Amino acid sequence: MGIYNIPDQEYRDMSGLSQSMAKRLLVSGKAFLAPRPQQSEAFKIGSLIDQMVLTPETVGDNFVIPPDYANCTGNVTATGARSTSKNTAYVKERMSEFAREHAGKQFISKEEWSTCAAIAESVKAKGFYQKFMDDPTGRTQVAFDGLLNGVRCKGLADGLTSSLLFDLKTTRDATIKAFRSSFFKFGYGFQLRYYLDLLNQNGMDIPLDQCYIIAAPKGVEPVDVTVYRIPVEWMEKAKDDIDVALERYKRYRQHAFNVGFDEGADWVWLNQDQMEVQLNV
């Protein structure tokens, strides 16, 4: 059990059940076992904004803007005619070389970079964030682990001080109505309460009414960042979901070969002996 300032990859390599995996168990056993989806374009944009705000020193290690080879003088067709196409042999060869030189980094366009930078600056301009940065106890991208209901769990908070916890979310719409919908659809309360309980286990006495989400809209002008303080009753409800998810995880660990499905409170597992086992959660 502890709190760590470590790179993102080291956090991912830590043992423990993450909140994102725990949430899958609220859907079904199959959802828990399903492979992680490939990162979408929206995820890439959100990740860049997060790093620009929270860990700007890591941006250059993870993102790069490829040169515009299509508009280089060397870009010609097979007949030697000048071209601006991205599909010529010249562009493909240059891009292959560039990809080898920057292996492991995500490519981003100049336009996407400018958009992300504008959103990041809008987040940093908020009074809430400036006050957070002025707090000597404030830290970003903090990893931690501990036991919840007897299960080894881990978390990675976007930002916390000795008295509050926040998460940064990029969204299409940061208005109140849209935020309420996203909050329950994507389990934001589950995530915050999961982190809060782990932090409290590590000696950080953060109250339920001091959990926030910074909602940063993308694709809208001007950027209107909103900071939401999460109601205590929403945080209390999330605890019930966490307890259900952790109990299901313990059942999964006990009956390792899960090809089951969710029928409300009933679960069907397939155990090592290839026999169906009916369990009530």
JOWORA-V460825 format. One record per residue. N is the residue number from 0. RES is the residue in one small letter. OMEGA is omega in degrees with one decimal (none if undefined). Layout:
# JOWORA-V460825
N RES OMEGA
N RES OMEGA
This chain:
# JOWORA-V460825
0 m 179.8
1 g 177.6
2 i -170.2
3 y 168.5
4 n -175.4
5 i 176.6
6 p -177.1
7 d -177.4
8 q 178.0
9 e 175.6
10 y -178.2
11 r 178.9
12 d 178.2
13 m 173.6
14 s 179.6
15 g -179.8
16 l 178.7
17 s 179.9
18 q -178.7
19 s 177.5
20 m 178.2
21 a 179.9
22 k 179.7
23 r -178.9
24 l 174.2
25 l 178.1
26 v 178.8
27 s 174.7
28 g 178.3
29 k 179.1
30 a 178.7
31 f -176.8
32 l -176.6
33 a 177.4
34 p 178.6
35 r 178.2
36 p 176.5
37 q -178.5
38 q -179.7
39 s 176.6
40 e 179.1
41 a 178.9
42 f 179.5
43 k 179.3
44 i 179.7
45 g 179.3
46 s 178.8
47 l 178.0
48 i 178.1
49 d -177.4
50 q 177.6
51 m -178.8
52 v -166.8
53 l -178.0
54 t -175.7
55 p -179.4
56 e -178.2
57 t -173.8
58 v -178.1
59 g 178.8
60 d -171.7
61 n -177.0
62 f 178.4
63 v 176.5
64 i 179.4
65 p 175.1
66 p 178.6
67 d -176.8
68 y -178.1
69 a -178.2
70 n 175.1
71 c -178.8
72 t -179.6
73 g -178.1
74 n -179.4
75 v 177.0
76 t 179.2
77 a 179.8
78 t 179.4
79 g 179.7
80 a 178.5
81 r -177.3
82 s 171.9
83 t -179.6
84 s 175.9
85 k -174.2
86 n 178.8
87 t 179.0
88 a 179.9
89 y -177.6
90 v -179.0
91 k 179.7
92 e 179.6
93 r -179.4
94 m 176.9
95 s 178.1
96 e -179.4
97 f 179.9
98 a 178.4
99 r -179.3
100 e -175.9
101 h -179.5
102 a 178.9
103 g 179.8
104 k 176.9
105 q 179.5
106 f -179.6
107 i 179.5
108 s 177.6
109 k -179.5
110 e 178.9
111 e 179.2
112 w -179.5
113 s 179.0
114 t 180.0
115 c 179.8
116 a 179.4
117 a 178.9
118 i 179.7
119 a 179.4
120 e 178.3
121 s 176.2
122 v -176.7
123 k 179.5
124 a -179.9
125 k 178.1
126 g 178.7
127 f -177.3
128 y 178.8
129 q 176.7
130 k 177.2
131 f -178.4
132 m 179.0
133 d -179.5
134 d -178.1
135 p 178.9
136 t -176.5
137 g 178.0
138 r 176.8
139 t 178.2
140 q -177.6
141 v 179.2
142 a 179.4
143 f 176.4
144 d -178.4
145 g -179.0
146 l 171.5
147 l -178.2
148 n 178.3
149 g -178.7
150 v 175.7
151 r -176.6
152 c 179.8
153 k 178.6
154 g 179.2
155 l -176.1
156 a 175.5
157 d -179.7
158 g 175.2
159 l 171.1
160 t 178.4
161 s -174.0
162 s 179.3
163 l -179.9
164 l 174.9
165 f 174.7
166 d 179.6
167 l 179.7
168 k 170.1
169 t -172.5
170 t 176.3
171 r -173.7
172 d -177.3
173 a 178.3
174 t -173.6
175 i -177.6
176 k -179.1
177 a -179.7
178 f 178.1
179 r 179.4
180 s -179.6
181 s -177.5
182 f -177.4
183 f -179.5
184 k -175.1
185 f 174.9
186 g 179.8
187 y 179.7
188 g 175.9
189 f -178.4
190 q -177.6
191 l -178.8
192 r 176.1
193 y 179.3
194 y -176.4
195 l -179.3
196 d 177.5
197 l 178.9
198 l 177.5
199 n 176.2
200 q -179.7
201 n 172.9
202 g 177.8
203 m -174.8
204 d 179.8
205 i -177.3
206 p -179.0
207 l -176.1
208 d 178.8
209 q 175.8
210 c -172.5
211 y 169.5
212 i 172.8
213 i -177.8
214 a -177.4
215 a -178.8
216 p 176.8
217 k 178.4
218 g 178.2
219 v 178.1
220 e -8.8
221 p 179.3
222 v -177.9
223 d -179.3
224 v -180.0
225 t 176.3
226 v -179.2
227 y 172.7
228 r -169.9
229 i 179.1
230 p -179.2
231 v -177.9
232 e 176.6
233 w 178.6
234 m 178.2
235 e 178.7
236 k -179.3
237 a 179.6
238 k 178.5
239 d 179.6
240 d 178.9
241 i 179.7
242 d 178.3
243 v -178.4
244 a -178.5
245 l 176.2
246 e 177.6
247 r 178.2
248 y 179.3
249 k 176.2
250 r 177.9
251 y -179.8
252 r -178.8
253 q -178.2
254 h -160.8
255 a -173.1
256 f -176.0
257 n 166.8
258 v -170.5
259 g 179.1
260 f -176.1
261 d 174.0
262 e -175.4
263 g -179.1
264 a -176.0
265 d 179.1
266 w 173.4
267 v 178.8
268 w 171.0
269 l -173.7
270 n -174.4
271 q 179.8
272 d 178.9
273 q 176.8
274 m 179.0
275 e 178.8
276 v -179.2
277 q -179.6
278 l 175.4
279 n -179.6
280 v none
